[in-house]
């Protein structure tokens, strides 16, 4: 078999799974219920965040929170303060790609 196969979590429980941590990119799958999210942090690479389902609530640097529905793709630059969370009732599912991989990022 030439291809590698990865299965993503299908649980309604809070999940942050680092599916691939490679030389070129990190591929992270996340599931958050209402009032769950990530700790406040700074992006450590270019971040491409896809909202697969639910509504993302995100504050970047000092701007007011924005809300993005399923089907939205965000491109977030390096060294941006991020407050990622689910403030809505429906399960939030995100796919996050960091490219280049943070360990290889040379700004």
NUNUFI-91787 format. One line per field, with one value per residue (C-alpha): residue in one letter; residue number from 1; x, y, z. Coordinates in nm, 3 decimals, decimal comma. Layout:
% residues N
aa	[A/...]
i	[NUM/...]
east	[X/...]
north	[Y/...]
up	[Z/...]
***
This chain:
% residues 107
aa	[X/X/X/X/X/X/X/X/X/X/X/X/X/X/X/X/X/X/X/X/X/X/X/X/X/X/X/X/X/X/X/X/X/X/X/X/X/X/X/X/X/X/X/X/X/X/X/X/X/X/X/X/X/X/X/X/X/X/X/X/X/X/X/X/X/X/X/X/X/X/X/X/X/X/X/X/X/X/X/X/X/X/X/X/X/X/X/X/X/X/X/X/X/X/X/X/X/X/X/X/X/X/X/X/X/X/X]
i	[1/2/3/4/5/6/7/8/9/10/11/12/13/14/15/16/17/18/19/20/21/22/23/24/25/26/27/28/29/30/31/32/33/34/35/36/37/38/39/40/41/42/43/44/45/46/47/48/49/50/51/52/53/54/55/56/57/58/59/60/61/62/63/64/65/66/67/68/69/70/71/72/73/74/75/76/77/78/79/80/81/82/83/84/85/86/87/88/89/90/91/92/93/94/95/96/97/98/99/100/101/102/103/104/105/106/107]
east	[0,000/0,149/-0,077/-0,091/-0,438/-0,536/-0,872/-1,016/-1,207/-1,586/-1,667/-1,876/-1,606/-1,347/-1,064/-0,737/-0,558/-0,230/-0,292/0,030/0,339/0,569/0,859/0,634/0,320/0,121/-0,235/-0,457/-0,821/-1,025/-1,372/-1,513/-1,847/-2,002/-1,766/-1,462/-1,159/-0,784/-0,578/-0,492/-0,176/0,024/0,039/0,375/0,351/0,110/-0,224/-0,497/-0,811/-1,115/-1,449/-1,598/-1,912/-2,056/-1,952/-1,602/-1,566/-1,218/-1,044/-0,719/-0,477/-0,691/-0,982/-1,335/-1,443/-1,560/-1,789/-1,740/-1,980/-1,900/-1,742/-1,516/-1,138/-0,924/-0,561/-0,389/-0,031/0,261/0,279/-0,089/-0,255/-0,540/-0,842/-1,015/-1,339/-1,693/-1,952/-2,243/-2,458/-2,356/-2,037/-1,747/-1,519/-1,196/-0,918/-0,596/-0,295/0,027/0,263/0,549/0,567/0,644/0,977/1,092/0,945/1,196/1,013]
north	[0,000/0,332/0,570/0,620/0,621/0,825/0,805/1,116/1,103/1,093/1,139/1,418/1,456/1,735/1,622/1,773/1,512/1,578/1,352/1,436/1,613/1,605/1,791/2,011/2,059/1,980/1,851/1,881/1,777/1,938/1,889/2,129/2,139/2,464/2,667/2,457/2,566/2,618/2,811/3,165/3,132/3,276/3,110/2,939/2,913/3,009/2,859/2,743/2,674/2,510/2,505/2,169/2,199/2,428/2,790/2,905/3,198/3,347/3,656/3,752/3,995/4,275/4,266/4,176/3,814/3,700/3,403/3,174/2,899/2,558/2,580/2,873/2,866/3,114/3,198/3,329/3,462/3,379/3,534/3,626/3,600/3,349/3,286/2,984/2,852/2,734/2,970/2,805/2,501/2,283/2,077/2,270/2,067/2,223/2,110/2,303/2,293/2,462/2,516/2,506/2,277/2,496/2,324/2,415/2,765/3,042/3,380]
up	[0,000/-0,106/0,084/0,459/0,614/0,918/1,095/1,260/1,589/1,550/1,918/2,069/2,338/2,347/2,121/2,002/1,794/1,619/1,322/1,137/1,267/0,966/0,815/0,603/0,807/1,118/1,064/1,371/1,415/1,695/1,843/2,102/2,280/2,402/2,626/2,529/2,329/2,336/2,589/2,479/2,267/1,976/1,635/1,594/1,212/0,936/1,039/0,802/1,004/0,844/1,024/0,930/1,143/1,408/1,455/1,550/1,790/1,757/1,885/1,712/1,877/2,024/1,779/1,884/1,849/1,509/1,446/1,146/1,033/0,888/0,544/0,639/0,590/0,786/0,710/1,024/1,006/1,236/1,587/1,617/1,959/1,925/2,145/1,986/2,136/2,087/2,235/2,053/2,132/1,835/1,831/1,673/1,447/1,317/1,090/1,149/0,918/1,023/0,733/0,742/1,044/1,350/1,417/1,067/1,053/0,978/0,980]
***
